[in-house]
Amino acid sequence: MATNADKLTSDHIDQYLEYIEIAQEFKIAQKPELNIAFLTALHVHHIAAFPYENLSLHYTQKVNINLNALALHRKFLQNGRGGYCMETSILFNYVLRALGFRAYLTGARIRLRKDGVPQGPYSGWRHIVNIITFPDGSRYSCDVGFGGDGPTKPLPLVSGHIVPNLGSQEIRLLHDTLPEHLTEGQKVWIYQYRNSTDKPWNSFYAFAENEWAPTEFDAVNYWASTHPDSFQTYIMLIVRFLRTPGSDEIYGKVMLVNGEVKRNLGGKTSVVLSCRTEEERVKALKEMFNITLTDEEREGIRGRSSELPS
């Protein structure tokens, strides 16, 4: 995926691993084995260190999401920033490949939420996931860019295999067809969740196994970041997962939707703050998410539909 001009060097990877506070045993100098334990640690520490956020679509004079490896590395490792699905999943792919994992990216169709619940038909291509293959033939999906209901650890590409997620939520991948899209009944991997064992499974997104080229991501990235039908362009979102210090466990998440800050510590979601002005929201970004906006970024929201009163 990367060209020689934008591959991450060993120094970049060392900086990344230091930033995400991964255990010493997984540092490059220790020559860690490329196994599921290492992959799981990377997944957990990545989503805890880098928030899912689309601030670059709102606090900016001109939207221009750069998917170059060096640009992503530079953005993510300063000011507490992260990115939305295209950015964070592509950075993760660059890191995996630089470490030696056999990993590639593929596109996914999502189901949009209504009243907070995914429902209705699947969309066109709006999301991406990493697929990793190990020497023994086992394969995993790593989705570090889906936000609050995304998997907090790698998922095996084993149909129906249930994995505990955050709190009482369970997740799985189901290998099945999407008859409303595929005329020949081709099977895809469907990401499903249920919030407790007594609840029915619901489907969030679906992906096949074909590797995507960078030009395909460029097209989806451009649509998602600029088209007025993309919810990313009019809803400001942040999700930061909370990791237990010294462990590879996620215990909660803190979120922002436009001006409302919510927290979920593995149970019920509660509102902890409602920002009424831009000044209050910028303060919340720093205090609740450790995100610092530059003066230029703060000015970029003027006149946008997502701007709060000053």
VENCOR-V316493 format. One record per run of one state. SS is the DSSP state (H for helix, E for strand, L for the rest). FROM is the first residue (numbers start at 1). LEN is the number of residues. If there is no record, write none. Layout:
{{SS:FROM:LEN} {SS:FROM:LEN}}
//
This chain:
{{L:1:9} {H:10:10} {L:20:4} {H:24:3} {L:27:1} {H:28:3} {L:31:5} {H:36:14} {L:50:2} {E:52:2} {L:54:1} {H:55:3} {L:58:11} {H:69:8} {L:77:6} {E:83:1} {L:84:1} {H:85:15} {L:100:2} {E:102:13} {L:115:2} {E:117:17} {L:134:5} {E:139:4} {L:143:12} {E:155:2} {L:157:6} {E:163:2} {L:165:5} {E:170:8} {L:178:9} {E:187:8} {L:195:7} {E:202:6} {L:208:6} {H:214:13} {L:227:4} {H:231:3} {L:234:3} {E:237:7} {L:244:6} {E:250:8} {L:258:2} {E:260:5} {L:265:5} {E:270:5} {L:275:2} {E:277:1} {H:278:12} {L:290:5} {H:295:6} {L:301:8} {E:309:1} {L:310:1}}
//
